[in-house]
Amino acid sequence: MLILLIADIHGNFPALAAVADDAAKQCAGQAIDTIINCGDSIVYAPFAAETMDWLRTRRALSILGNTDRGVIKLLRGQDLKKPRHSDKRLMYEYAAASLGEQNAAMLQSFAKSAALPLPDSVFPQARQSGRQAAMGIFHGSPDDPDEFLFANTPDKRFKELAETHPQTVIACGHSHSPFWKTIGGCHFINPGSVGRMFDGNPAASYALVDLAPGAFDVRFFRVRYDLGWLTASIRAKKLPEIYVAMYEQGRKLN
């Protein structure tokens, strides 16, 4: 079983397209069985509709992130209290207006979390240790969709989560920081951000999760994408220039 694990696309379809192409090459002829998307599918890059179309046609298992929840508030005519920064609010408003009816309905159908059953043969000891052979899918953490988990988050916190959540694998996003840690009998995986990395490297980040009887492996990849396509679109749509600098530098500037 092979899983393409992605998160935090943020409407950056050029990056998503590059990830899809690169993942197909990395698989070396093996088919991807499932695409898991840990949320924040839209907002900040101007390709909300294209991103949602891609997720729908590939039947990706997607959950909500914080930016997605903000757009849903706008779609429902509710007041958006955060973010307060005018440039950020404009990007939320642009995403909501550009989705289209079908994609707006799809976004509102996403849950805040999900679970994917995994073959018992991959984790033969899971049931004996009281764990589930399953992947829990969250945006921030199993406790809080807005919690940031990083590679350097204290092991104590990961152990707490492992003790209170039974899944053998926990996939998350939100921090835009790729890592794989095994603590308390649980694998914690964050694939990094497809569309908006903050580490000074603009390249998109994703992971491939490979499962076989008695074997579990995670591989991380960074892939360059057509930044010119993205930045030209930002300027053509007269969106805030600061996002051109953000994407070119691979940093969060506001």
N, C-alpha and C positions, 0 to 999 in steps of 0.2 A: 504494500500500500504506500503510495507516494502522495504527500500533501504539499501544495504550494501555500505557504503561510505568508500573508501580507497584512499590513496595517497602515493607517495614517496616509492614505493616498492624497487626501486634501484636494481633490479635483484636478490633480496633475496627470492628465491623460497621457501626455508624451512620456512621462516617467513610467506609467503603468504599462504602456505599449512596449517600452524597452524591457521591462521586467518580464513580460509575457514571452517575448522573443528569446531573451537570455535563458529563462527557465526551460524552455523547450530544448535549447542546445545543451544545457547542463544535464538534462534527463537522459541523454544519449539513447533515444529511441523508446525509453520507458514512458508509458502514459501517466499523466498526472490524474490521480483518482478524484481528488477533492481540492477545491480552492477555499481556504479559510481567510476571512477578512475581519480583522479585529477592530473595525470602526474608524471614525473620522474619514469617511469616504469622500466628503466634499468640503468646500470652503477654503479659500486662499488662492487656489489656481482656478482659472476661468473655464474649466471643462467639466462642470457638474453633470450635464446630460450625457456626455460621452463616457464618463466614468461609470455612471449608473447603467448605461446601455451595456457596457462591457461586463459588469457584474451580473446583470440579468441573463445575457445570452450564454454565459458560462456557468450559470446556476451556482454561483459562489454562495457559500454560507456566510452571511454578513450579519454583524450586529451594529448597534448604534455606538457612536462616540459622542463626545461633548459638542463638537461642531455640528454634527448631524442633529442632535437634540435642539440646538439653537435654531437651525433652519426649520425644523418641524414647528417650533413656536411661531415663527413668522408665517408659515403656511396656514396655521390655524388662527391667524389674526391676533395672536397674543403679544404682549409687550416683551421685548428682548432687553432685559436689564444688563446683561453682560454679553459681549465685551463693551466697555464704555468708550474705548478708543475709536475715533471716527473712521479711521482707515479700516480697522477690523470690521466694524459694523457694516460698512459699505460692501465688504466681501461676502458677508452673510446675506445681505439683501440681494446682491447680484446672483448668488447661488440659488436662492429661493425663487427668484424671478426666471431663471434660465432652465430650471429642471424640466418643465413640461408636466402635463397631468399624469402620465403613466409613471414617470420616474418619481414624482412627488408621492404617489400612492405607494410605490415600492419602498421608498425611504421610510414612510410611516408604518410599514408592515414589519420593519426590523425590530427585534427584541433587544433588550439591554445586555443579555448574555445568552449563551447557547451551550449545548453539549453534543459532542460527536462520539458515539460508541466506537471503540477500537477493538481489534481482534484479541480475544483472550490469550491467544498463542504468543502475542508480543510481550505480554506481561504475565507470565505463568504464575508468579508469586503474588500478584496484586490482591486477589480475593483473600488469600491466607493472611495478608497484612491489613485487611479491612479497607482496602482501596478499590476503586472502580477502574476497570479498563476503559477509560474514556478520556477525551480531551475537553476540558472546560474552556470556554471561549469568553473572554472578558475584554473590556477596553482598558481600564486602569488596573484594577486588581479584583479578585473575587469578592472582596469586602466593599469596595468603593470604586465606581467607574471613573472617578476623578483622581484616584490615588496614583502617584508616580512611582513605578518600580524601575530601578536602575541596576546595572551589574554590581555597583558598589553599595546598594541598599544592604543594611546589616542582615547577616544570615538569620538572626533572631526573628526578623520580620517574615522572611520566607518560611521559617519553621512554623511560626504561628499560623500562617495561611495553609500550610500543608496539614496541620493538625485539625483545622476546622473545615477543610474542603476535601472531599474524598477522591476527586479525580486524580489519576496517575500523571496526567499531563495538564498543565495550565498554560494556555496561550493568552498573551495580552499585548497591548500596544501603549499608546498615549505618551510614553516618555521619549519616543523616537530614538531609543537606545537599544541596539541589538545585544542580546545575551542568551545564554543557555546555562542554567544552574540546576543541579540536582540536590535537593535538600529535603530531609524528612520523608524519603521515598517518593517524592514528587518532582517531576521535570517542569521547570518554569522556563518558558520560551517567549522572547520578544524579538520579532523579526526586524525591528527598526522601522523606519518610515520609507514607504515608496516615494512619497511626493515632497517631503520637506525635512530633510536631515539638517541638524543644527551643529554638526561637529566640524564644520569648515570644509567638508567634502560634499559637493552638490549631488554626487552620484546616488541613485536610488538604492534602497536596501530591502532585501527580502530573504526568506529562508525556505529550504526544502527539507521536509521531515520524512524520513524513510523508515518504514516499519516492515519487519519480517519476523517470522517465528523466533522468539528469544532475542531479537535484535532491535535496537532503536538508535537512530542517528539523526543529527541535525546539522545541516550545512548552510552557512551564511554567504551571501553574495552582495557585491556592490556593482552597479552597472551604470555607465554613463548614458545619458539620453540627450535628445535634441533640445538644448536650452534655448536656442534661437526661436524655435517654434513656440515655446512657452512665453518667452519675454516679448516676442512680437505680438502675441495675442493679448497680453496684459496691456500693452501700449495701444493696440488697435481698439480695444474696448474702453480706453481712457480710465483704466483702473489705477490705483495709487502706485506711483513710480517706486516707492520703497520696496514693493514686492519684486521688482526686477532685481534690485540689489540683493535682496534676501536669497532669491533662488540662485543668482550667479555666485554668491559667496558661500552658500550652504550654511547660513547662520540666521538666527532669530534676532531681528534688529528693532522690533517695537514691542 
